[in-house]
Amino acid sequence: MKDIETKESEPISVIGTGYVGLSLAVLLARNHNVTSLDIDPARIDLINERRSPIADRDIEEFLGDKALSLTATLDREAAYQNAEYIIIATPTNYDPETKYFDTSLVETVLEEALEFNPQATAVIKSTVPVGFTKKMRAQFKSERILFSPEFLREGKALHDNLYPSRIIVGDTTREAKRFAKILANAALSKDVPVILTQPSEAEAIKLFANTYLAMRVAYFNEIDTYAEVHDLDTGQIIKGVSLDPRIGDYYNNPSFGYGGYCLPKDTKQLLANYQDIPNDLIGAIVDSNQTRMEFIANSILRREPKTVGIYRLTMKTDSDNFRDSSIQGVISHLRRANVEVVIYEPTITTDAFDSNRVVSDLSEFKNMVDIIVANRMSSELYDVGNKLYTRDVYSRD
């Protein structure tokens, strides 16, 4: 792509200020004039005050200390007009009724973008079903719609944009090459692998990558399930298995199941894309997560607690996200067994979460429960080892 030129201070709009949208806005605002659009006035105010509305240390640092050409707004027309690229980073939650992503917000943005600025190139960063971009091109009669998957970790979204594992754009046009070059130029790492492919292939890459990660989580969790049932040392088994270089000693710490923004919904969406296509593995990955959460809950119930304390709902260290966290699945099973659940989660400011009591005082929490359940270990729990139930072997994500 050495022959592709990009403009300095190119006007770019990013629609949505979650992990994906805000990390991209901050990344690109180092080199370009970026406008962020959201419907939440509080988030807009925080960004314009150079404070992060999400937990991400790099985003917080860059907003506070770096020179960024970034403006956040509630004004749709101001966000769309004059933009060379309109990046769409709105949620696409999995709809259990249709067994597909709810792509309505993405479609709304595409419609608005074409209305306000038909000459702009729309880049979908939201995760979508395979074939969605081709469908949108036909629906809106426009070829200026691209799909470019993101591969970000919660709490490290900007870091993963600064040091990307790869850049993938679902098209081979000059505009697609320019967008890939913009991302590559914004990265701090050099010689980032770039793949220009067709839209449906790019969509498939995203879903298959996340489903493989979910499969890996599920595999090491099932090792741990076997070890717990037979009173074996999980850490020794995983260490011996992972020293095989074909397997690798990483992403192998047992948990209560995979969760968060991406893996639960992406695995289900890929399974839906497999309708009428023979498969065993993809369906098993989806089923395994439910099996793991049920096993964890039953392991806790065998201790016959009257009150179970849940230490943190968040999925990962340094993250404030607990959407679809696996611990919530465990809580559901415990509640069905009529066990009282008390939650310690400092990011929640109310005294209840999903009809469960929430306490903000850690000492009070420790004293009022029979058992403390922690998906991830913390030094805060070292003094209550006699109450602790965790499957965290390595004290890391």
C-alpha atoms as one frame of an Amber mdcrd trajectory, in Angstrom:
protein
   0.000   0.000   0.000   2.994   2.300  -0.390   1.326   3.919  -3.392  -1.742
   4.906  -1.353  -1.710   8.470  -0.060  -3.692   9.628   2.965  -4.481  13.223
   3.824  -3.178  14.892   6.948  -5.981  15.872   9.351  -8.531  13.942   7.308
 -12.061  14.510   8.743 -13.321  11.276  10.279 -16.490  10.645  12.294 -16.923
   7.772  14.759 -20.467   6.804  15.701 -20.630   5.282  19.185 -18.332   5.828
  22.163 -18.045   2.370  23.690 -14.761   0.434  23.823 -14.527   0.126  20.051
 -15.680   3.613  19.108 -13.823   5.597  21.751 -10.548   3.715  21.304 -10.706
   4.320  17.536 -11.615   7.985  18.003  -8.655   8.543  20.327  -6.325   6.545
  18.081  -7.238   8.464  14.919  -7.434  11.891  16.616  -3.644  11.811  16.899
  -3.400  12.319  13.102  -6.862  13.423  11.966  -9.799  15.656  12.854 -12.213
  13.287  14.570 -15.813  13.840  15.611 -17.451  11.352  18.000 -21.231  10.990
  18.024 -23.248   9.464  20.843 -26.773   9.773  22.273 -25.602  10.024  25.906
 -24.959  13.660  26.958 -22.934  12.565  29.984 -20.483  10.621  27.817 -20.180
  13.533  25.397 -19.404  15.938  28.232 -16.761  13.627  29.707 -14.972  13.211
  26.378 -14.968  16.950  25.718 -13.578  17.452  29.233 -10.856  14.951  28.253
 -12.065  12.331  30.721 -12.845   8.753  29.754 -16.367   7.377  30.274 -14.979
   3.822  30.199 -12.264   2.042  32.161  -9.184   1.905  29.937  -5.883   3.234
  31.276  -4.477   4.141  27.863  -7.622   5.995  26.828  -7.577   7.881  30.133
  -3.904   8.781  29.632  -4.279   9.867  26.006  -7.352  11.984  26.709  -5.586
  13.666  29.607  -2.059  14.103  28.259  -1.889  13.811  24.467  -2.600  16.345
  21.742  -5.790  15.095  20.129  -8.041  16.684  17.522 -11.214  15.169  18.988
 -14.660  16.666  19.480 -17.668  14.783  20.843 -21.185  15.809  19.904 -24.878
  14.933  20.094 -25.469  16.674  16.750 -25.947  14.065  14.018 -25.642  16.483
  11.118 -22.421  17.961  12.525 -20.974  14.478  12.888 -21.859  13.266   9.398
 -21.238  16.285   7.213 -17.816  16.708   5.604 -16.487  13.376   6.951 -14.346
  11.380   4.549 -14.944   8.232   6.599 -17.868   7.485   8.914 -16.914   4.670
  11.284 -19.856   2.794  12.793 -19.233   1.338  16.254 -22.751   0.887  17.619
 -23.878  -2.205  19.586 -25.122  -5.329  17.831 -26.515  -7.436  20.651 -27.524
 -11.033  20.024 -31.297 -11.466  19.835 -32.287 -14.893  21.228 -35.665 -14.664
  19.481 -34.260 -14.297  15.973 -30.948 -16.042  16.818 -29.164 -13.202  15.034
 -27.479  -9.955  15.925 -29.762  -6.955  16.271 -28.231  -4.763  13.574 -30.923
  -2.076  13.655 -28.599   0.625  15.043 -26.006  -0.026  12.349 -28.699   0.202
   9.682 -30.000   3.469  11.155 -26.517   4.985  11.069 -25.999   3.862   7.477
 -29.279   5.472   6.475 -28.379   8.732   8.232 -24.851   8.752   6.844 -26.089
   8.356   3.273 -28.703  11.049   3.833 -26.311  13.654   5.272 -23.159  12.730
   3.376 -23.587  10.290   0.463 -19.986  10.841  -0.670 -18.485   9.519   2.581
 -17.236   5.969   2.965 -19.040   4.126   5.771 -16.875   1.637   7.683 -18.720
  -0.860   9.869 -16.687  -1.785  12.951 -19.642  -3.321  14.802 -19.651  -7.109
  14.645 -22.272  -8.309  12.168 -23.497 -11.598  10.642 -21.720 -13.013   7.613
 -23.253 -11.462   4.497 -24.510  -8.315   6.252 -22.341  -5.804   4.372 -23.331
  -7.183   0.973 -26.964  -6.965   2.078 -26.507  -3.325   3.132 -24.823  -2.437
  -0.161 -27.814  -3.829  -2.030 -30.346  -2.251   0.349 -28.823   1.234   0.171
 -27.572   0.905  -3.413 -24.082   1.984  -2.412 -20.681   0.360  -2.754 -19.167
   2.848  -0.289 -19.902   0.563   2.664 -16.967  -1.410   4.101 -16.560  -3.830
   6.979 -13.396  -3.794   9.071 -13.342  -6.073  12.144 -11.757  -5.040  15.431
  -9.800  -7.357  17.728  -9.758  -5.606  21.082  -9.602  -6.641  24.725 -11.699
  -4.997  27.415  -9.606  -2.517  29.342  -6.891  -2.615  26.663  -8.825  -1.390
  23.640  -6.582   1.544  22.781  -3.434  -0.508  23.385  -4.690  -3.122  20.924
  -5.357  -0.399  18.343  -1.908   1.093  18.877  -0.283  -2.335  18.583  -2.688
  -4.294  16.352  -2.179  -7.971  15.604  -3.539  -7.362  12.089  -5.583  -4.884
  10.071  -8.405  -6.329   8.006 -10.652  -4.399   5.622 -13.444  -6.090   3.730
 -12.846  -4.648   0.286 -10.040  -4.143  -2.221 -11.006  -0.716  -3.562  -8.816
   2.370  -3.317 -10.994   3.655  -0.442 -10.479   0.382   1.424  -6.725   0.614
   0.915  -6.737   4.217   2.133  -8.628   3.239   5.280  -6.213   0.392   5.990
  -3.336   2.849   5.541  -4.976   5.294   7.977  -5.160   2.561  10.625  -1.601
   1.419   9.934  -0.240   4.962  10.148  -2.002   5.478  13.481  -0.444   2.360
  15.002   2.779   2.557  16.995   3.910  -0.879  15.871   5.393  -1.152  12.391
   4.861  -3.672   9.609   1.390  -4.656  10.850  -0.046  -7.458   8.673  -2.809
  -6.082   6.421  -5.443  -8.200   4.702  -7.760  -6.727   2.090 -10.512  -9.203
   1.342 -14.206  -9.311   0.467 -16.829  -8.143   2.998 -18.240 -11.567   3.851
 -14.768 -13.032   4.330 -13.886 -10.175   6.710 -17.109 -10.767   8.664 -16.305
 -14.475   8.885 -12.757 -13.772  10.109 -14.166 -11.849  13.085 -16.679 -14.514
  14.093 -14.314 -17.456  13.606 -11.511 -15.735  15.530 -13.709 -15.081  18.555
 -15.224 -18.546  18.417 -11.741 -20.062  18.447 -10.906 -17.993  21.527 -14.143
 -19.178  23.164 -13.218 -22.762  22.276  -9.838 -22.326  23.965 -11.465 -20.930
  27.107 -13.942 -23.802  27.119 -11.211 -26.403  26.629  -9.125 -25.321  29.612
 -12.278 -24.935  31.690 -13.170 -28.548  30.938  -9.676 -29.619  31.995 -10.371
 -27.827  35.261 -13.796 -29.459  35.620 -12.180 -32.903  35.291  -9.430 -31.968
  37.741 -11.859 -30.657  40.358 -14.060 -33.761  40.182 -11.030 -36.058  40.575
  -9.176 -33.821  43.060  -6.253 -33.272  40.686  -3.919 -30.291  40.409  -5.320
 -28.215  37.530  -2.212 -26.032  37.316   0.123 -28.967  36.824  -2.054 -30.456
  34.096  -2.412 -27.170  32.222   1.312 -26.430  32.526   2.244 -29.809  31.078
  -0.270 -29.489  28.246   0.636 -25.885  27.428   4.392 -26.458  27.170   3.721
 -28.057  23.802   4.636 -25.158  21.450   1.703 -26.039  19.206  -0.621 -25.280
  22.136   1.255 -22.525  23.987   1.319 -21.332  27.577  -1.170 -18.458  27.244
  -4.910 -17.791  27.356  -5.292 -20.896  29.492  -6.372 -19.726  32.952  -9.594
 -21.456  34.089 -12.641 -19.318  34.717 -16.355 -19.713  35.341 -16.935 -19.471
  31.590 -16.360 -17.053  28.729 -18.348 -13.818  28.800 -18.174 -10.102  28.068
 -19.141  -8.041  25.045 -18.041 -10.406  22.307 -17.582 -14.122  22.873 -21.094
 -15.139  24.015 -22.887 -13.301  21.220 -20.328 -13.975  18.495 -20.316 -17.733
  19.079 -24.116 -17.825  18.946 -24.167 -15.717  15.794 -21.651 -17.997  14.078
 -23.754 -21.011  15.082 -26.774 -19.296  13.510 -24.731 -18.776  10.327 -24.148
 -22.554  10.330 -27.871 -23.231   9.851 -28.234 -26.223   7.505 -24.423 -26.621
   7.443 -23.045 -29.765   9.148 -21.197 -28.959  12.359 -20.482 -30.452  15.759
 -17.748 -28.242  17.169 -19.388 -24.800  16.893 -22.544 -25.958  18.666 -20.498
 -27.711  21.342 -18.583 -24.483  22.095 -21.858 -22.666  22.747 -23.238 -25.513
  24.880 -20.024 -25.941  26.865 -20.291 -22.504  28.429 -23.677 -23.250  29.945
 -22.400 -26.604  31.180 -19.431 -24.948  32.881 -21.570 -22.362  34.696 -23.917
 -25.102  35.923 -20.950 -27.133  37.167 -19.509 -24.157  39.056 -22.871 -23.447
  40.687 -23.296 -27.081  41.720 -19.768 -27.143  43.171 -20.701 -24.142  45.320
 -24.024 -25.666  46.359 -22.307 -28.853  47.555 -20.846 -26.738  50.365 -24.428
 -26.060  51.508 -24.059 -22.296  52.012 -26.981 -20.184  53.166 -25.515 -16.956
  51.855 -23.119 -16.791  48.885 -20.963 -13.719  48.372 -20.022 -12.791  44.800
 -16.737 -10.896  44.603 -16.995  -8.681  41.523 -19.211  -9.052  38.482 -16.587
  -7.703  36.092 -15.025 -10.140  33.678 -11.461  -8.850  33.613  -8.953  -6.887
  35.634  -9.070  -3.110  35.053 -12.425  -3.370  33.294 -15.767  -1.908  34.342
 -17.755  -4.197  32.055 -19.856  -7.023  33.406 -22.297  -7.442  30.544 -22.889
 -11.180  30.015 -20.193 -12.021  32.569 -20.136 -15.737  33.362 -20.591 -15.081
  37.073 -24.105 -13.859  36.296 -24.915 -17.280  34.869 -23.619 -18.862  38.076
 -25.777 -16.459  40.133 -28.869 -17.477  38.180 -28.297 -21.144  39.059 -27.709
 -20.289  42.720 -30.901 -18.257  42.898 -32.904 -21.119  41.425 -31.595 -23.225
  44.333 -33.028 -20.607  46.751 -29.611 -19.482  47.992 -29.242 -15.880  49.090
 -26.699 -13.992  46.977 -24.838 -10.855  48.079 -22.641  -8.990  45.582 -19.560
  -6.878  46.173 -19.079  -4.711  43.100 -17.706  -1.193  43.663 -18.693  -0.038
  40.167 -22.392  -0.393  41.104 -23.759   2.607  42.975 -27.178   1.142  43.834
 -27.953  -1.290  46.676 -29.347  -4.006  44.387 -28.492  -5.691  41.104 -31.018
  -7.962  39.399 -32.831  -8.413  42.749 -29.581  -9.336  44.535 -28.255  -7.222
  47.390 -25.141  -5.161  46.625 -22.784  -3.957  49.362 -19.955  -1.488  48.897
 -18.066  -2.188  52.128 -15.621  -5.068  51.595 -15.240  -5.890  55.301 -19.003
  -6.017  55.760 -19.253  -8.239  52.688 -16.671 -10.702  53.989 -18.413 -11.036
  57.350 -21.966 -11.497  56.136 -21.502 -14.468  53.746 -20.731 -18.175  54.196
 -18.685 -18.515  51.014 -16.999 -15.991  48.723 -17.055 -16.793  45.006 -14.397
 -15.090  42.862 -13.988 -15.622  39.124 -10.649 -13.840  39.407  -8.454 -13.865
  42.517  -7.395 -10.656  44.262  -5.039  -9.796  47.092  -8.113  -8.341  48.815
  -9.248 -11.918  49.471  -6.077 -13.370  50.970  -7.483 -13.015  54.485 -10.612
 -15.088  53.767  -9.068 -18.176  52.202 -11.249 -20.415  54.372 -14.364 -18.968
  52.712 -13.023 -18.649  49.187 -14.171 -20.563  46.107 -12.318 -19.794  42.881
 -10.951 -21.736  39.916  -8.362 -19.040  39.114  -5.018 -20.850  38.840  -2.682
 -18.093  37.650  -4.214 -14.925  39.146  -4.525 -13.332  35.725  -7.097 -12.991
  32.973
